[in-house]
Amino acid sequence: QRPREQVSASACESLVIHKDIIGEALPAIAKGSEREALELRGDEAALEGAGYEESTEEDWGTEYLDLIASVRTVASVDEAIEHINRYNTGHSEAIVTKITPMRENSWMRWMLQRFTSMHQPVL
């Protein structure tokens, strides 16, 4: 195994994945990261049928600065937002979704407003 290079502080270190797609998402993530030897630490649902290390409470809020990511399985957008609000770093959170109604969520409106106001062109 080759030595690990320094990992950026802006790397994705925590994945929150809906329970309905965890079975297809994790194999795709694992396959895409084989070359980098990414270590995944997951909750009970993420561990089913996989050889990942079990996550601890400490994993959810840890910035590893290494090739490690925690995987949390959720049943709803609200549960995902609750998890993010509890464990976030406050500087690089993101939700990737195909669901258009997410924009109606108050947290998403706040994030969109905050991002838009931070990236206004200077005239």
N, C-alpha and C positions, 0 to 999 in steps of 0.2 A: 504494500500500500504506500502510495506517495505521501510525502509530508503535507499537512494541511497548510494552505496559505491563510493569511489573515483574512477574516471575514468582516465585512462591513457592518457597522452599527445599524444601517438601514435595511439589512437583510430581513426576510420574512422568518420570524422565529416562532410564530404561533398561528396555527390554522384552525379555524372554526368552521366545521363542515356539517351540513344538514344530514340528518340520519338517513334520508331517502337516497342520497347519492354517495354515502361514505364507501359503499362497496365498490363503486367504480372510480371514485376520486383517489383513494389511497393507492391502488395499484398503478394508476397513471402517474401519481406523484413519485412513487418509489421507482418506477421505470425511468422517469425523466431525470432522476437524481442518482442513478446507479453509478455513474462515472465519478461523481463527487463524494460518494460514500456518506450520504446524509443519514444521520441517526434520527429516527422518529420516536417520540414518546407519546403514547396515546392513552385516552381514557378506556374504560371497559368496552364500549361499543367499537372503538377504533382497533382494539386488540383482537377482536373476534377473527379467527382465521389468519392472523398475521403474526409475524415474529417480532413485533415492536416491543420496546421496553415500556413498562407501565409508568404513566405519568404520576407526579405527586402534586400536591397543592402549590408547591414552590415553582414547579415548571410553568404554570400559567402566566406568571408575571416576570419570568426571567429573560433577560437579554443575554443570550449565551455567548455571543461573539465567537461562534464556532459553527460547525456544520451539524447543528441540532435544531429540531423543530418540535414543538408540542402540538398534538392534535386533539381538539375537543369536539365532540359530537353534540349537536343540538337538535331540538325538535321544532324550533320556530325562529323567525327573525327576532322576535322579542327576546328569546333566550340568548341568541347570539349577541344582541346589543347589550343585554345585561352583563354577559361575560366580558365583552370588550370594555364596557364602562368600569367594571371592577378591576380588570388587570391591565388596562392599556398603559402605554408609555407616554401618551399625550402628544406625540409628534408624528406618528406615521401609521395610523390605522386606516384600513380600507375594507370595504365590503364589495365583493365581486358577485354579481347576481344577474340572472336573466329576468327577474321579476320586476316589471315596470311599476306596480303599485308601491314598491319600496320607497319611491320618491314622496309618497304621501305620509310616511312615517315622520314624526316630529324630529327625531334624532338625525335622520337623513337630511331633512330640510335644513337643520342647523349646520350640519357638516357641509352641505352644498353652498349655503350662504357664506360660511366661513372661508371655504376654499375660493369661491368666486371673489370675495372681497380682498383676499390676499393676493390674487393674481390679476388685478385690474391693471390695464396699461397706464403708464404714467404719461400724461400729456404735457 
